Each structure stands twice: as structure tokens, then as C-alpha cells.
Amino acid sequence: MGRVVRLFGRIRETWNRSRAARPGTERNKEGNAGGGSRSHNLFEAAAAYVSACVDDDQDRIDEAAGRVSPEALSFGVNELACRAVLALARERDEPPRDVARALLGLPAM
């Protein structure tokens, strides 16, 4: 359970840092400089962020969190969690609710 709590704590910290560090439109102008750069995929950012959190790599965490807005990162992490629980549930032939509770260290219902 502690890993999940730490993960969401890091998301919250990163969100707060990014809001304080960047003016709203400045980042958008930088991201589109030169006209040839592609926008970052929120799911790529979420996957990079979560894997960096698992590895406890603060540099990678900060880099992944800077790719997209905090709202998009939060949505991407949520979507990744949903898909991971569903994949594990199918693999284990168990209900997603039971898998999610087991991952969080909660008793079965």
C-alpha cells in the first residue's frame, strides 16, 4: 500500500512544482518552437512517469512530468492504472475489484 500512496504523493508534488514553476502560456510557446516538434503523448508521459517512480529516479520523474500538463499526467496515470488492473484481472481470472484491493494490500471483500 505504501508504494501507491508514495506514487500519488509524487504526482501531487510534481503537479504543485510544475504549476509554480511555469507560466501558463510560456511552456506552450517553447514546445512549438521551430514548428517541427510533435506534442507529447500523455500516455507515453504517464508510462515514463510511473516507471520512473517505480525505479525511484527523480530526474526521470521530473522529465516525464514536464512533458504534459499536470491534469493530462493525472489522467494518463489513472488510465494506466485502470488498464493494468484489468490486464491482471484477466490474467488471474479474477474480478478487477479483487485485484485492485490485493495490489493495495486491502482485505478481500
Secondary structure, DSSP 8 states (H G I E B T S, - for coil): -HHHHHHHHHHHHHHHHHHHHS-TTHHHHHHTTTS------HHHHHHHHHHHHHHT-HHHHHHHHTTS-HHHHHHHHHHHHHHHHHHHHHHHTS-HHHHHHHHTT----
